Amino acid sequence: MPPSMLAMTVAVKGRLEGILVFDNMGEAEAFSTSDVHRLTRFREHAVAAVTKARTLVSVQEKTEQLQQQNEKLEQANENVELLSRIGRDITAKLSIDEIIGTVYENVNALMDAAVFGIGIVNEALNRIEFPATKENGQTLPPFSYQLDDDTRLAVRCCRNAEEVLIGDFAREREK
């Protein structure tokens, strides 16, 4: 145990934040009342420093949060601009082949989609027709699925009027 010791609380806005401890290992009664007054002023500076440090940390955290939100907004804005451009490109096309080609190129700018097709329901023939499906940039010959062929995911999607998402086709295809 030291011969002399002085301990002072550090409170910020009435909340105890810590303690300052001063030890003198060499002599007894090393601290006087004037030392206590000087250290009280030091404590006030320490409180101000702690408060400023906490404020800076809080500002830095909020700045990081705002930067992340800004990045998300920028990405969302880029996506909206891309979708708007896709819409303009599509409306400028006259054939289904050109429209599908334009959509395919733009979809691949958003995500990796090696195969892309647009199925058009032909109620009179009871089928979904795919006039110009793209695979790895190449146009496939037109094909169709009968609307009663439940083995086709496109048919299930159409008949149930809901999205079908498969993460692992071999494992999930029977769901």
Backbone bond lengths (Angstrom), bond angles and torsions (degrees), N, CA, C in turn:
res aa  C-N    CA-C-N  psi(-1)  N-CA   C-N-CA  omega(-1)  CA-C   N-CA-C  phi
1 M - - - 1.455 - - 1.529 108.42 -
2 P 1.349 115.92 135.70 1.472 118.03 179.89 1.536 110.88 -70.50
3 P 1.314 115.80 152.27 1.472 118.46 178.01 1.526 112.78 -66.92
4 S 1.352 117.35 -33.63 1.470 120.46 179.58 1.523 108.92 -131.27
5 M 1.322 114.74 141.93 1.464 119.64 -178.67 1.512 108.77 -150.63
6 L 1.346 115.31 144.98 1.463 121.44 175.47 1.519 106.38 -136.33
7 A 1.306 117.22 129.09 1.465 122.47 177.99 1.512 108.72 -125.45
8 M 1.344 115.72 137.39 1.464 121.27 -179.80 1.523 108.31 -136.18
9 T 1.313 116.09 139.44 1.463 119.47 176.88 1.521 109.71 -77.97
10 V 1.317 114.87 153.14 1.461 122.12 174.14 1.519 106.07 -120.75
11 A 1.335 114.90 113.56 1.460 120.51 -179.20 1.518 108.86 -121.20
12 V 1.322 115.09 140.13 1.459 121.86 175.89 1.518 106.77 -120.55
13 K 1.329 115.30 121.04 1.468 121.88 -178.36 1.527 111.02 52.25
14 G 1.322 115.99 43.51 1.459 121.39 176.07 1.525 114.75 77.90
15 R 1.299 117.55 1.23 1.463 120.90 -179.49 1.526 109.81 -107.89
16 L 1.326 116.53 126.39 1.451 121.08 -179.56 1.518 109.94 -64.43
17 E 1.318 115.86 120.44 1.459 121.73 -178.24 1.521 112.14 -107.17
18 G 1.323 116.75 -21.40 1.457 118.58 -178.73 1.510 110.79 173.97
19 I 1.301 114.51 -165.13 1.457 120.49 -177.32 1.524 108.45 -145.72
20 L 1.313 115.93 143.30 1.453 121.75 173.84 1.525 106.75 -104.30
21 V 1.308 117.01 130.75 1.460 121.65 -179.83 1.520 108.27 -124.82
22 F 1.315 115.19 128.63 1.460 121.70 178.34 1.518 107.06 -121.29
23 D 1.322 116.70 125.60 1.464 122.53 178.75 1.517 108.50 -118.79
24 N 1.303 115.24 142.62 1.461 121.12 170.32 1.510 106.07 -119.99
25 M 1.314 115.53 112.14 1.457 120.04 -174.16 1.534 112.03 -82.81
26 G 1.349 116.14 -10.82 1.461 118.37 -173.10 1.505 117.03 -94.69
27 E 1.340 117.89 -35.14 1.462 117.29 -172.90 1.521 112.35 -143.44
28 A 1.284 115.81 152.72 1.458 122.37 175.84 1.522 108.67 -77.58
29 E 1.315 116.43 152.91 1.465 123.38 179.05 1.523 111.87 50.58
30 A 1.320 115.65 44.40 1.458 121.00 -179.47 1.520 111.69 -76.12
31 F 1.320 118.00 -20.75 1.464 121.80 -177.32 1.520 109.78 -106.35
32 S 1.349 114.85 136.43 1.466 120.44 179.76 1.525 109.48 -113.28
33 T 1.317 115.25 177.52 1.463 120.89 176.64 1.522 110.32 -62.30
34 S 1.310 117.92 -37.51 1.468 120.05 178.14 1.532 110.44 -65.97
35 D 1.344 116.84 -33.89 1.470 119.31 174.60 1.528 110.40 -62.96
36 V 1.321 115.47 -40.74 1.471 119.83 179.50 1.519 109.88 -61.58
37 H 1.351 117.90 -41.82 1.469 121.18 179.54 1.532 110.35 -65.51
38 R 1.340 117.30 -44.41 1.466 120.30 178.47 1.540 110.40 -62.27
39 L 1.336 115.87 -43.34 1.462 119.99 -178.53 1.528 111.75 -70.36
40 T 1.325 117.06 -26.72 1.461 120.12 174.78 1.529 109.36 -64.49
41 R 1.338 116.26 -43.65 1.470 119.60 176.14 1.536 110.03 -63.93
42 F 1.329 115.99 -39.68 1.466 119.92 176.50 1.522 110.04 -60.79
43 R 1.326 115.76 -41.52 1.467 119.94 179.12 1.522 110.17 -60.84
44 E 1.338 116.52 -40.64 1.465 119.94 178.85 1.536 110.60 -61.01
45 H 1.335 115.83 -39.84 1.467 119.00 176.61 1.531 110.43 -67.40
46 A 1.329 116.11 -37.84 1.467 119.68 178.11 1.528 110.79 -63.55
47 V 1.343 115.77 -42.14 1.467 119.87 177.64 1.523 109.92 -61.59
48 A 1.338 116.68 -43.48 1.462 120.07 179.19 1.535 110.20 -62.87
49 A 1.322 116.65 -39.70 1.461 120.21 179.55 1.526 110.78 -66.81
50 V 1.330 116.53 -42.51 1.470 120.39 178.81 1.522 109.65 -63.08
51 T 1.314 116.70 -44.54 1.463 121.19 179.52 1.524 110.39 -61.70
52 K 1.323 117.05 -44.51 1.462 120.59 179.68 1.528 110.57 -64.70
53 A 1.328 116.29 -41.87 1.474 119.68 179.67 1.520 110.77 -62.71
54 R 1.339 116.57 -43.64 1.468 119.32 178.50 1.522 111.20 -64.02
55 T 1.313 116.45 -39.53 1.458 120.48 177.87 1.523 110.31 -63.00
56 L 1.324 116.60 -43.86 1.463 119.87 179.04 1.522 111.50 -62.88
57 V 1.330 116.88 -42.12 1.465 120.08 178.10 1.526 109.70 -62.33
58 S 1.324 116.14 -43.82 1.462 120.15 179.42 1.524 111.12 -62.60
59 V 1.326 116.78 -42.82 1.466 121.17 178.85 1.526 109.71 -64.12
60 Q 1.337 117.02 -41.87 1.465 120.17 179.44 1.527 110.53 -63.73
61 E 1.332 117.19 -42.91 1.467 120.31 178.58 1.519 110.56 -62.32
62 K 1.322 116.68 -43.97 1.456 120.06 179.72 1.523 111.04 -66.69
63 T 1.326 116.64 -36.63 1.461 120.55 177.12 1.522 110.24 -62.97
64 E 1.335 117.13 -43.96 1.460 120.94 177.95 1.521 111.18 -62.36
65 Q 1.335 116.21 -42.58 1.465 120.00 178.32 1.524 110.33 -61.39
66 L 1.326 116.32 -44.56 1.465 120.30 179.73 1.530 111.15 -64.83
67 Q 1.332 117.09 -37.89 1.455 119.71 177.86 1.523 110.52 -64.27
68 Q 1.344 116.96 -41.55 1.461 120.33 178.13 1.525 110.82 -64.31
69 Q 1.335 116.58 -43.31 1.454 120.10 178.35 1.530 110.14 -63.80
70 N 1.323 116.13 -39.24 1.462 120.31 178.92 1.526 110.43 -63.18
71 E 1.349 117.09 -42.10 1.454 120.47 178.66 1.528 110.71 -62.60
72 K 1.338 116.62 -40.72 1.465 120.04 178.18 1.522 110.43 -64.33
73 L 1.327 116.39 -42.27 1.466 120.21 179.01 1.530 111.07 -64.83
74 E 1.334 116.31 -40.20 1.459 119.13 177.81 1.523 110.67 -62.79
75 Q 1.336 116.81 -42.02 1.465 120.39 178.74 1.527 110.10 -64.28
76 A 1.330 116.25 -43.69 1.464 119.96 178.55 1.532 110.31 -62.09
77 N 1.321 116.58 -41.15 1.468 120.62 178.54 1.529 110.67 -63.59
78 E 1.341 116.31 -41.90 1.467 119.44 177.54 1.524 110.58 -61.52
79 N 1.346 116.47 -40.96 1.467 120.05 178.72 1.523 111.13 -64.37
80 V 1.333 116.79 -41.77 1.465 120.29 178.77 1.529 109.67 -63.63
81 E 1.332 116.47 -43.02 1.465 119.57 178.44 1.529 110.70 -62.49
82 L 1.333 116.63 -41.56 1.461 120.13 178.97 1.523 110.61 -64.04
83 L 1.335 116.62 -44.88 1.463 119.83 178.87 1.525 111.31 -63.11
84 S 1.314 116.65 -37.11 1.463 120.57 177.18 1.530 110.20 -64.48
85 R 1.329 116.32 -42.96 1.464 120.49 178.43 1.526 110.54 -64.68
86 I 1.334 116.22 -40.18 1.465 119.65 177.02 1.530 109.60 -59.22
87 G 1.324 116.04 -45.26 1.465 120.05 179.03 1.516 112.18 -59.37
88 R 1.337 116.30 -43.64 1.469 119.58 178.09 1.524 111.09 -64.38
89 D 1.350 115.60 -42.52 1.465 119.35 179.96 1.526 111.20 -62.94
90 I 1.321 115.93 -41.41 1.471 119.89 -178.42 1.520 110.95 -65.14
91 T 1.318 116.19 -45.20 1.466 118.37 -177.40 1.523 112.01 -67.56
92 A 1.342 117.64 -19.38 1.461 120.52 178.47 1.529 112.11 -83.05
93 K 1.312 117.97 -11.86 1.468 121.56 -177.47 1.526 110.58 -89.20
94 L 1.327 115.19 150.06 1.451 120.03 -177.35 1.521 113.56 -108.34
95 S 1.337 118.34 -21.77 1.460 119.36 -177.56 1.524 110.57 -114.70
96 I 1.332 116.01 155.20 1.455 121.27 179.09 1.523 110.39 -62.66
97 D 1.350 117.87 -35.65 1.464 121.55 177.82 1.527 111.22 -61.42
98 E 1.328 116.33 -44.34 1.464 120.46 179.29 1.525 111.18 -66.22
99 I 1.327 116.24 -40.95 1.468 120.47 179.78 1.527 110.10 -62.80
100 I 1.322 117.13 -48.24 1.463 120.58 -178.99 1.532 110.15 -64.13
101 G 1.322 117.46 -39.99 1.465 120.73 177.35 1.516 111.75 -61.17
102 T 1.323 116.57 -43.25 1.461 121.22 179.06 1.520 111.03 -64.61
103 V 1.328 116.79 -45.87 1.467 120.06 179.62 1.526 109.73 -63.47
104 Y 1.332 117.66 -43.11 1.463 121.77 179.95 1.531 111.07 -57.50
105 E 1.317 117.40 -48.14 1.467 121.20 179.85 1.526 110.96 -60.00
106 N 1.320 116.63 -42.95 1.456 120.02 -177.10 1.525 112.31 -75.49
107 V 1.315 117.64 -35.00 1.468 119.93 176.36 1.524 109.15 -62.32
108 N 1.319 117.08 -40.00 1.461 120.21 179.26 1.518 112.55 -68.51
109 A 1.322 117.82 -18.88 1.462 120.32 173.16 1.530 110.19 -73.90
110 L 1.334 116.47 -27.14 1.465 121.20 179.71 1.523 112.16 -88.00
111 M 1.335 117.69 -36.84 1.459 122.06 -176.23 1.516 109.37 -158.79
112 D 1.324 115.56 162.55 1.457 120.60 178.42 1.520 108.68 -78.61
113 A 1.313 116.33 111.34 1.464 122.02 178.29 1.518 107.70 -133.70
114 A 1.320 115.96 90.66 1.468 120.87 -176.89 1.527 111.19 -61.49
115 V 1.325 116.55 -35.07 1.464 120.66 179.50 1.524 108.23 -119.75
116 F 1.331 115.29 134.23 1.459 120.30 178.36 1.522 108.87 -144.55
117 G 1.314 115.02 131.03 1.457 119.80 176.83 1.510 110.91 -143.92
118 I 1.303 115.16 156.83 1.461 121.41 173.68 1.515 106.28 -117.05
119 G 1.328 114.46 119.13 1.461 119.42 178.01 1.513 109.99 -94.34
120 I 1.317 115.49 134.77 1.464 121.79 -179.43 1.524 107.59 -115.29
121 V 1.334 115.66 122.50 1.468 120.07 -178.77 1.525 109.62 -73.18
122 N 1.320 114.64 127.90 1.462 121.53 175.30 1.531 105.60 -114.76
123 E 1.328 115.48 95.03 1.467 120.31 -176.05 1.520 112.08 -64.87
124 A 1.317 116.61 -35.28 1.470 120.18 -178.46 1.524 111.09 -61.42
125 L 1.335 117.38 -36.63 1.462 121.04 -179.93 1.536 111.96 -100.98
126 N 1.339 116.37 2.44 1.464 122.74 177.95 1.541 111.74 55.29
127 R 1.337 114.92 51.26 1.461 118.12 -179.46 1.527 111.32 -152.71
128 I 1.346 114.23 165.61 1.461 122.01 171.78 1.524 105.81 -105.35
129 E 1.323 115.78 126.41 1.454 120.37 -177.79 1.526 109.71 -107.26
130 F 1.330 116.14 134.19 1.455 123.82 177.74 1.538 107.27 -114.86
131 P 1.339 117.03 94.67 1.467 120.12 -172.38 1.535 115.12 -75.95
132 A 1.333 118.87 -25.35 1.476 119.19 -174.16 1.526 110.63 -155.68
133 T 1.313 118.67 59.43 1.458 122.21 178.90 1.529 109.41 -67.66
134 K 1.336 116.12 142.99 1.461 121.81 179.79 1.524 108.91 -108.18
135 E 1.329 115.85 137.52 1.460 121.82 174.19 1.527 107.79 -135.77
136 N 1.342 115.01 117.07 1.468 121.03 -177.78 1.528 112.00 50.42
137 G 1.320 115.53 41.76 1.454 121.51 176.47 1.518 115.20 83.99
138 Q 1.317 118.05 -7.60 1.467 121.85 -178.99 1.531 110.00 -100.64
139 T 1.317 116.85 141.94 1.455 121.57 177.75 1.523 109.08 -83.41
140 L 1.330 116.75 126.31 1.464 122.12 177.72 1.530 109.61 -85.19
141 P 1.307 116.96 157.90 1.465 118.99 175.58 1.537 109.82 -64.12
142 P 1.322 116.89 151.57 1.476 119.60 178.55 1.532 110.67 -59.39
143 F 1.341 115.61 145.96 1.460 121.24 176.12 1.520 108.58 -150.02
144 S 1.326 116.11 170.32 1.465 119.86 -179.95 1.522 109.69 -148.81
145 Y 1.329 115.21 160.67 1.469 122.87 174.70 1.521 107.80 -123.73
146 Q 1.310 116.33 136.72 1.459 120.45 174.40 1.523 108.84 -69.53
147 L 1.312 117.29 141.75 1.461 121.53 -177.34 1.530 113.39 -70.20
148 D 1.317 117.71 -6.93 1.462 119.24 175.76 1.535 112.04 -102.62
149 D 1.334 117.48 8.68 1.464 122.53 179.51 1.530 109.22 -90.40
150 D 1.335 116.35 87.67 1.469 121.57 -176.24 1.524 113.87 -69.07
151 T 1.321 118.22 -4.84 1.465 119.47 177.90 1.521 111.59 -79.29
152 R 1.307 117.86 -10.95 1.465 122.52 -178.21 1.520 110.47 -97.52
153 L 1.339 116.15 126.98 1.461 119.95 179.66 1.527 111.62 -62.67
154 A 1.325 117.10 -35.37 1.466 119.90 178.67 1.523 110.36 -61.75
155 V 1.325 117.22 -38.12 1.464 121.29 178.41 1.527 109.65 -67.68
156 R 1.329 117.20 -45.37 1.473 120.45 177.77 1.524 110.98 -57.92
157 C 1.336 115.43 -44.83 1.469 120.43 179.36 1.530 110.41 -59.53
158 C 1.309 115.93 -46.20 1.461 121.52 -178.03 1.528 111.36 -66.93
159 R 1.334 116.64 -49.15 1.469 120.38 -175.98 1.520 112.40 -67.50
160 N 1.334 117.39 -36.92 1.465 120.93 -178.73 1.529 112.47 -90.03
161 A 1.318 116.96 -6.74 1.474 123.06 -179.84 1.528 111.13 51.73
162 E 1.356 115.56 48.28 1.456 120.10 178.08 1.528 109.72 -150.32
163 E 1.335 114.37 157.42 1.453 120.06 179.77 1.526 110.28 -68.44
164 V 1.314 115.43 150.37 1.459 122.34 173.65 1.521 106.04 -122.20
165 L 1.326 117.07 120.71 1.454 121.95 179.14 1.513 108.16 -120.27
166 I 1.311 116.62 122.26 1.459 122.33 179.89 1.526 107.73 -118.61
167 G 1.319 116.86 120.55 1.461 121.05 177.89 1.515 111.74 -89.81
168 D 1.322 117.63 -36.28 1.472 123.73 179.56 1.518 106.42 -136.53
169 F 1.319 116.35 95.92 1.453 121.50 -171.07 1.523 112.71 -57.34
170 A 1.339 118.00 -45.10 1.456 121.52 -177.92 1.526 111.30 -60.20
171 R 1.317 117.18 -36.18 1.459 121.55 -177.45 1.520 112.96 -86.78
172 E 1.326 118.18 -33.19 1.455 121.46 -169.63 1.531 115.16 -104.06
173 R 1.279 119.43 -5.98 1.457 120.83 -169.49 1.516 114.67 -59.43
174 E 1.326 118.95 -26.33 1.468 121.33 -177.00 1.508 113.24 -83.54
175 K 1.311 118.71 -6.99 1.474 120.83 -177.29 1.505 112.41 -68.86
